[in-house]
Amino acid sequence: MKTTEQQILDIDKLHVLLRLAIDDLKSCIAAPEYDIDMDNWVYHWDNTCYVCLAGAVMVQTLRDLSYAQENMIIPVWAMALEALRTGDLIQGSGHTHRGSLF
């Protein structure tokens, strides 16, 4: 059985990864314990969990609030989302274990 993170790595279309991230970000926006901060993956302060686009996937899909703080190596899917968030489609499509997501 594949782990949730392995299932994320198996996503081979950029739009599928982006849809997952947007849905997770919407869930964070709707929950009072989360706030959005695009400068950090995930961090906690004063009973609030701050997340970025990739951080939303870490806490919603992966269900791991400590993921970004304990894993010093940032996953390729998170780097792809970061590139897309900043408008770099070329860089975003290259951050996969299989090559291009297009």
N, C-alpha and C positions, 0 to 999 in steps of 0.2 A: 504494500500500500504506500502511495506517495504521500509525503508530507505536504502541508499547505504551501510551503515555500517552493517545493519542487513543482507543484502545480502552477505556481506563478512563473517559474522559469520555463515551463513548457508552453507558455503563451507565445505563439509565433506570429501574431499580428499586432502591430503597434496600436491600432484602434481598440483592440480588446483590452490591452493593458491600461490604456488611457481611460476607457469606460469603467473598468474596475476601480481605478484610482479616484475618478470623479464621484462614483457612487459612494465610496468609502469616505471621501471628503464631505459629501452631503450629509452622511450619517454623523460625522463629527460636528458639523455646523449645527445640526438639530439637537445635539446632546449638550446639556448645560456644563458638563464636566470638561469639555474640550473647547479650545480656542485655536484659531489659525495663526501660525507664524511661519512664513515661508523662509525664514533665515535659519531654521533648525529642523532636524529630522523629527525628533520627539524630545520634549523635556517637561518636567513637572515643576510647578511653582505655586505655592499657596492654594492647594486643592484643585488646581487646574492643570490639565495636560495640554500642552501646546504642540501642534503638529503641522507639518507641511503636507504637500500632496503625497509624497512617498511615505511620510510618517503616518498619514491616515490609513494607508494600506497595512503598515506595520501594526497599528493598534486595532484596526477593524477586521481585516482578513486574517492576518497572522495571529491576532489576539495576544500580542506580546508587548506590553507597555515598556519593557526594559530593552527591547530589541536593539535599538540604535545606540544605546549607551553601553551595552555589553559587547556588541560586535564591532570591532574596529574596522573591519573590512566591509565597505558599503556594497550591497549586492548590485549586480549589473542592472536589474530591473529598476532599482531606485535611482541609479545614475541616469538611466534612460528617461525616467519621469522628470528628473531635475532638468535635464537638457530640454525636454519638451516644454516644461513650465517656463523656461527662460526664452523660448522661441527658437531654439536650435534644433530644427528637424533633422538635419544631416547627422549631427552628433547623437541625437536621440535614437535614430534608427541604427546606429552602429554599436550601441551598448547592449549587445545581447550575446549569449553564449553560442548562438547559431549564425551570427552575422546580422544581416539586415532584417528588420521586422516587417518591411514592406513586401 
